Amino acid sequence: MRGNDSAGLPSAAFFTPGSSSFTEFLAAHRPRLLPTAPPLPPGTRMAPDRFPHGTTVLALTYRDGVLIAGDRRATMGNLIAQRDLEKVHPADDHTAVAFAGTVGLALDMVRLYQVELAHFEKIEGVPMSLGAKATRLAAMIRQNLAQAMQGLAVVPLLVGYDLTAPGGGRGRIFSFDAAGGLYEKQQFHAEGSGSPYARGALKKLHRPDLTRREAALVALQALYDAADDDSATGGPDLGRRIFPVVSVITEDGFERLPETETEQLSRETVRQRTDRPDGPHATL
């Protein structure tokens, strides 16, 4: 975004008052830099095995806030494209986003969303509300509709700790469809090809009073169920020491569980499955 003068000074666009949205700024001045810029000619549909796809991600509320987790596998058709993909990312201090779908576009969208939130706070002087963050992400997904129709869909999962919620702060979960539809989910949700199996496990095991450790074990059990029935979802890889990413957001902010803690909980989950391959049963 440089000017045409030899000194290489910023262009006049940087000094023109406008929207607090960085995405709108790019759309006006450098639309080709947006990840939603169509990479294929109109009417072209990409074969599903040409680009890496990531699954499965999930979220659940617990006693102190909200937890978000994801497996590490990316696939191209029937091939494993990557075993250690990071699908869970902080968006700001009290918000995190995970994704299922086309990996390259998803990572670009996550980075743009992180800049979007930081840019808004710098321009306005206050953080965006959690509801507004969800609406802004929905708008970004809607801009990707043309690529989604070509087979390059991105489906994020957004969670945050709402410091302004009535009655005190609480964790909230938002899901989206490929057209930018926005839905707030209660207690838990999952996205990706393994999500039906993960949601079944979450429905069975979730309780509002879970501790952080209990919530992490519930998430790992749900991801284990997803990997058990969905070939695109990767389970804990004890040999390579590759384990799901588990993060929490509380009043104190975003925290990714340390690798040592995630490994210990993953090994505990595998031991439990050795004794009971179908997983823990819900109490009646």
C-alpha positions as CSV (number, residue, x, y, z in Angstrom):
1,M,0.0,0.0,0.0
2,R,2.7,2.4,-1.0
3,G,2.3,5.7,-2.9
4,N,3.8,6.4,-6.3
5,D,6.4,8.9,-5.1
6,S,10.0,7.9,-5.0
7,A,10.2,8.3,-1.2
8,G,7.9,5.3,-0.8
9,L,5.6,7.2,1.6
10,P,2.2,5.6,2.5
11,S,-0.6,6.4,0.1
12,A,-3.3,8.9,0.8
13,A,-5.7,6.1,1.7
14,F,-4.0,5.7,5.1
15,F,-4.9,9.3,6.0
16,T,-8.5,9.4,4.8
17,P,-11.1,9.0,7.5
18,G,-13.3,5.9,7.0
19,S,-14.6,2.7,8.5
20,S,-13.1,1.1,11.6
21,S,-13.1,-2.2,9.6
22,F,-9.8,-3.3,8.2
23,T,-11.6,-5.7,5.9
24,E,-13.6,-2.8,4.3
25,F,-10.4,-0.8,4.0
26,L,-8.7,-3.7,2.0
27,A,-11.9,-4.2,-0.1
28,A,-11.8,-0.5,-1.1
29,H,-8.0,-0.2,-1.8
30,R,-6.5,-3.7,-2.3
31,P,-9.3,-6.2,-2.8
32,R,-7.0,-8.8,-4.3
33,L,-5.3,-9.1,-0.9
34,L,-8.5,-10.5,0.7
35,P,-8.6,-14.2,1.2
36,T,-12.1,-14.1,-0.3
37,A,-10.9,-13.0,-3.7
38,P,-12.0,-15.7,-6.1
39,P,-8.9,-17.9,-7.1
40,L,-10.8,-19.7,-9.9
41,P,-12.7,-18.6,-13.0
42,P,-16.5,-18.4,-12.5
43,G,-18.3,-21.7,-12.9
44,T,-15.2,-23.7,-12.0
45,R,-15.5,-26.2,-9.2
46,M,-12.4,-27.6,-7.5
47,A,-12.1,-31.4,-6.9
48,P,-12.3,-32.1,-3.2
49,D,-8.9,-33.9,-3.1
50,R,-6.8,-31.0,-4.4
51,F,-6.5,-28.9,-1.3
52,P,-6.0,-29.8,2.4
53,H,-9.2,-29.8,4.5
54,G,-9.2,-29.7,8.3
55,T,-11.6,-31.3,10.8
56,T,-12.8,-31.7,13.6
57,V,-13.3,-28.8,16.0
58,L,-15.6,-28.4,19.1
59,A,-16.4,-26.1,22.0
60,L,-18.2,-26.5,25.3
61,T,-19.0,-24.2,28.2
62,Y,-17.8,-25.2,31.7
63,R,-17.9,-23.7,35.2
64,D,-15.3,-21.0,34.6
65,G,-15.8,-20.1,31.0
66,V,-15.6,-21.9,27.6
67,L,-13.3,-24.5,26.1
68,I,-12.4,-24.9,22.4
69,A,-10.5,-27.8,21.0
70,G,-9.5,-29.4,17.7
71,D,-7.8,-32.5,16.3
72,R,-4.6,-32.1,14.3
73,R,-5.3,-33.9,11.0
74,A,-5.7,-32.4,7.5
75,T,-6.8,-34.5,4.6
76,M,-6.8,-34.4,0.8
77,G,-9.4,-36.9,-0.3
78,N,-8.3,-40.2,1.2
79,L,-4.7,-38.9,1.9
80,I,-3.4,-37.5,5.2
81,A,-2.0,-34.1,4.1
82,Q,-0.8,-33.0,7.6
83,R,-0.8,-34.6,11.0
84,D,0.0,-31.6,13.2
85,L,-2.3,-28.8,11.9
86,E,-3.2,-26.0,14.3
87,K,-7.0,-25.4,14.0
88,V,-7.5,-23.4,17.2
89,H,-6.3,-19.8,17.3
90,P,-6.8,-16.8,19.7
91,A,-8.6,-13.9,18.0
92,D,-8.0,-11.5,20.9
93,D,-7.7,-11.6,24.7
94,H,-11.2,-13.1,25.3
95,T,-12.0,-14.7,21.9
96,A,-10.8,-17.7,20.0
97,V,-11.7,-19.2,16.6
98,A,-11.3,-22.7,15.2
99,F,-12.0,-23.9,11.7
100,A,-13.0,-26.8,9.6
101,G,-12.7,-26.7,5.8
102,T,-10.1,-25.5,3.3
103,V,-7.0,-25.0,5.3
104,G,-5.2,-22.3,3.2
105,L,-8.3,-20.0,3.1
106,A,-9.1,-20.7,6.7
107,L,-5.7,-19.7,8.0
108,D,-5.8,-16.5,5.9
109,M,-9.3,-15.7,7.2
110,V,-8.2,-16.3,10.8
111,R,-5.2,-13.9,10.3
112,L,-7.4,-11.3,8.7
113,Y,-9.9,-11.6,11.5
114,Q,-7.2,-11.1,14.2
115,V,-6.2,-7.9,12.4
116,E,-9.8,-6.9,12.1
117,L,-10.4,-7.0,15.8
118,A,-7.1,-5.3,16.7
119,H,-7.7,-2.6,14.1
120,F,-11.2,-1.8,15.4
121,E,-9.9,-1.5,19.0
122,K,-7.1,0.9,17.9
123,I,-9.5,3.0,15.9
124,E,-12.5,3.1,18.3
125,G,-10.5,2.9,21.6
126,V,-12.6,0.1,23.0
127,P,-12.8,-3.7,22.2
128,M,-15.7,-4.9,19.9
129,S,-18.5,-6.5,21.8
130,L,-18.7,-10.3,21.5
131,G,-21.9,-10.2,19.6
132,A,-20.4,-7.7,17.1
133,K,-17.3,-10.0,16.8
134,A,-19.6,-12.9,15.7
135,T,-21.4,-10.6,13.3
136,R,-18.2,-9.4,11.7
137,L,-16.9,-12.9,11.2
138,A,-20.2,-13.9,9.6
139,A,-19.8,-11.0,7.1
140,M,-16.3,-12.3,6.3
141,I,-17.6,-15.8,5.7
142,R,-20.4,-14.4,3.5
143,Q,-17.7,-12.7,1.3
144,N,-16.3,-16.2,0.7
145,L,-19.6,-17.6,-0.6
146,A,-18.3,-17.7,-4.2
147,Q,-15.4,-19.8,-3.2
148,A,-17.6,-22.0,-1.0
149,M,-19.7,-22.7,-4.1
150,Q,-16.6,-23.8,-5.9
151,G,-15.8,-26.3,-3.2
152,L,-13.5,-24.1,-1.1
153,A,-15.7,-23.7,2.0
154,V,-14.5,-22.5,5.4
155,V,-16.7,-23.1,8.5
156,P,-15.3,-21.4,11.6
157,L,-16.3,-22.0,15.2
158,L,-16.1,-18.9,17.4
159,V,-16.0,-18.8,21.2
160,G,-15.6,-16.0,23.7
161,Y,-15.9,-14.9,27.3
162,D,-18.6,-12.2,27.5
163,L,-17.5,-9.8,30.2
164,T,-20.7,-7.7,29.7
165,A,-23.2,-10.5,30.0
166,P,-26.1,-9.9,32.4
167,G,-25.5,-11.5,35.8
168,G,-21.7,-11.7,35.2
169,G,-19.3,-13.0,32.5
170,R,-19.9,-16.3,30.8
171,G,-18.7,-18.3,27.9
172,R,-20.5,-18.2,24.6
173,I,-20.3,-20.3,21.4
174,F,-21.2,-19.2,17.8
175,S,-21.4,-21.4,14.7
176,F,-21.7,-20.4,11.1
177,D,-22.8,-21.9,7.8
178,A,-21.0,-21.5,4.5
179,A,-23.3,-18.6,3.5
180,G,-22.5,-16.6,6.6
181,G,-25.5,-17.6,8.7
182,L,-24.8,-17.0,12.4
183,Y,-26.1,-19.2,15.2
184,E,-25.4,-19.0,18.9
185,K,-25.2,-22.5,20.4
186,Q,-25.9,-23.4,24.0
187,Q,-23.5,-25.5,26.1
188,F,-21.6,-27.2,23.3
189,H,-21.1,-27.5,19.5
190,A,-18.8,-29.2,16.9
191,E,-18.0,-28.6,13.3
192,G,-16.3,-30.7,10.6
193,S,-16.8,-34.2,9.1
194,G,-16.4,-35.8,12.6
195,S,-18.8,-33.4,14.2
196,P,-21.9,-35.7,14.4
197,Y,-19.9,-38.2,16.5
198,A,-18.3,-35.4,18.6
199,R,-21.7,-33.8,19.3
200,G,-23.1,-37.2,20.3
201,A,-20.4,-37.6,22.9
202,L,-20.7,-34.0,24.1
203,K,-24.5,-34.4,24.5
204,K,-23.8,-37.5,26.7
205,L,-21.0,-36.1,28.8
206,H,-21.5,-32.3,29.1
207,R,-22.5,-30.8,32.5
208,P,-22.6,-27.0,33.3
209,D,-20.5,-27.5,36.4
210,L,-17.5,-29.2,34.8
211,T,-14.1,-28.2,36.1
212,R,-11.4,-27.2,33.6
213,R,-9.8,-30.7,33.8
214,E,-13.2,-32.4,33.4
215,A,-14.1,-30.2,30.5
216,A,-10.8,-31.0,28.8
217,L,-11.4,-34.8,29.3
218,V,-14.9,-34.4,27.8
219,A,-13.5,-32.6,24.8
220,L,-10.8,-35.3,24.3
221,Q,-13.4,-38.1,24.6
222,A,-15.6,-36.4,22.0
223,L,-12.6,-36.0,19.6
224,Y,-11.7,-39.7,20.2
225,D,-15.3,-40.6,19.2
226,A,-15.0,-38.5,16.1
227,A,-11.7,-40.1,15.1
228,D,-13.1,-43.6,15.9
229,D,-15.8,-43.2,13.2
230,D,-14.5,-40.5,10.8
231,S,-11.3,-41.2,8.9
232,A,-10.6,-37.5,8.3
233,T,-10.3,-36.9,12.1
234,G,-7.1,-37.7,13.8
235,G,-6.9,-39.2,17.3
236,P,-4.1,-38.8,19.8
237,D,-0.8,-39.9,18.2
238,L,1.2,-41.3,21.1
239,G,4.0,-42.5,19.0
240,R,4.7,-39.1,17.4
241,R,3.5,-37.2,20.5
242,I,0.9,-35.3,18.5
243,F,-2.2,-34.4,20.6
244,P,-5.3,-32.3,20.1
245,V,-5.1,-28.6,20.8
246,V,-7.2,-27.6,23.8
247,S,-7.7,-23.9,24.9
248,V,-9.9,-22.2,27.4
249,I,-11.2,-18.6,27.8
250,T,-12.2,-17.3,31.2
251,E,-12.4,-13.9,32.8
252,D,-8.6,-13.9,32.9
253,G,-8.4,-14.3,29.1
254,F,-7.3,-16.9,26.5
255,E,-5.1,-19.8,27.6
256,R,-3.8,-22.8,25.6
257,L,-3.4,-25.8,27.8
258,P,0.3,-26.7,28.1
259,E,1.5,-29.5,25.9
260,T,2.4,-31.5,29.0
261,E,-1.1,-31.2,30.3
262,T,-2.7,-32.1,27.0
263,E,-0.4,-35.1,26.7
264,Q,-1.2,-36.4,30.2
265,L,-5.0,-36.0,29.6
266,S,-4.7,-37.6,26.1
267,R,-2.9,-40.6,27.6
268,E,-5.5,-40.9,30.3
269,T,-8.2,-40.9,27.6
270,V,-6.5,-43.7,25.7
271,R,-6.1,-45.7,28.9
272,Q,-9.8,-45.3,29.6
273,R,-10.6,-46.5,26.0
274,T,-8.5,-49.5,26.5
275,D,-10.8,-50.6,29.3
276,R,-14.0,-49.3,27.7
277,P,-13.6,-49.0,23.9
278,D,-17.0,-47.4,23.4
279,G,-16.2,-44.6,25.9
280,P,-17.6,-43.5,29.2
281,H,-21.3,-43.8,29.9
282,A,-23.5,-40.9,31.0
283,T,-24.9,-41.0,34.5
284,L,-28.7,-41.4,34.8
